C-alpha cells in the first residue's frame, strides 16, 4: 500500500471543464484509521470538501464544492493511490457529479512545498 495521504497537498495535472477543479486548485489531504478527508480551493473553486474511506490503495469519497459563480455541486469519486518513482503520490480518479450531469476521469499529484 502506498504511504499515508495525511498532510499531503495535491493538485490536478490538467484542467477540467470550466467551473471545476483545475491546475490552480489545491487539495489538503488528511487520513486517519481508514478515513480520508480534504479541503480544496483555487481556480474556479471557492471552497470544497471531500470525505470518504480508504481500503488499501482505493479511496471512495463524496465531494461538495462552491464555485466562483456562486453555485454549489456535489459528486462521488473513486481513486487509486499510486506511488510515483520519485516518491510523490498520484491519485487516479473516476468521478461523477450527483447534483448535475457529468462524469469523467482525472489525475492529481502531490506538489512540493514551493508549488503550493
N, C-alpha and C positions, 0 to 999 in steps of 0.2 A: 504494500500500500504506500502511495506517495505520502509525503510528510503533511503535517497539520497545516491548515489554512489560517490558523489563528494569528492575527496580527499582520497578515499579508495585504498588500494593496495590488489590485489587478485592474487592467484596462483592456477594452476591446482592441483587437489588432486591425479592425476595419470599421468604417461607419455603416450603420444600418440605415433604414429609411428615415426621412425627416420625422422628428418627434420621438425618436427612440434613442437608445444609448449609442454612443459613438466614441471615437478615439479620445475625445476630451472628457469622457465620463470616467470617474474613479470609483472603484468598489473597495471598501474597507471590510475585510472578512474577519469573522470570529468563529471559533469552533470549540465545543466542549461536550464530551460524553455523547457523541453521535448527533448532536445538534449543530447546525450551521446557521449563521445569520450574517447580514451585511447591510451597511448603509452605502448609498451611492448617490452621486450628483455630478453635474458637469455637462457641458454641451446643451442639448435640448431638455435635460432632466434637471428640475429644480431640486427635487428630493425623492429618493427611492429607498425602499426597504425590501429585503428578502429574508425568508425564514424557511427552514426545512431540516432535512436529515442527511446524514452521510452514513453509508454502509459500504465499507471497503473504499473503492475508488469511484463510487457512484453517489452523486448528490441529487436529491429530489426536493424541489422547493417551489413555493409560491412567491410572487413579487407584486408589488404595488408601487406606483410612481405618480408624481405630479410633474407635468410638463411645463415648459415656459409659456405655452399657450393657455395655461390655467386648467387644462383638462387632466383628469385622473384616469388611470388604466391599471389593469391587473392581469396576471397570467401565471402559467405553470412552466417550469423548466426542469429538465433532467440533464445533468452534466457528468462527464467523465473527467476525473482528475488525472493528469499526466505530468510526470516529472521530466523536464527538458534536460538535454545533455549538459547544459551549463548550470543545472541545479535549480533553476526557476520552475514555477508551477504554471501549467496551462490547464484551462477548463474548456473542453469541447462540448458545446451546448446545443440542445434541441429544445426549442421553446414554442409556446403557443399562447396567444392572447386569450383570455377568458371573458374580458369585458368588451371585446370588439373583434372583428375578423382579422385573421393573420397568424402566420406561423413561420418558422424558419430555423436556421442554424447560425451559430456564431462561435467565435473563439475569443477568450480573454486570457491574457498572460500577466504574470507577476511583473510589476515595474520596479525598477531600482529606485532608491531614495531620491536621486537627482531628477527622476522623471515624474515624481508626484506632482 
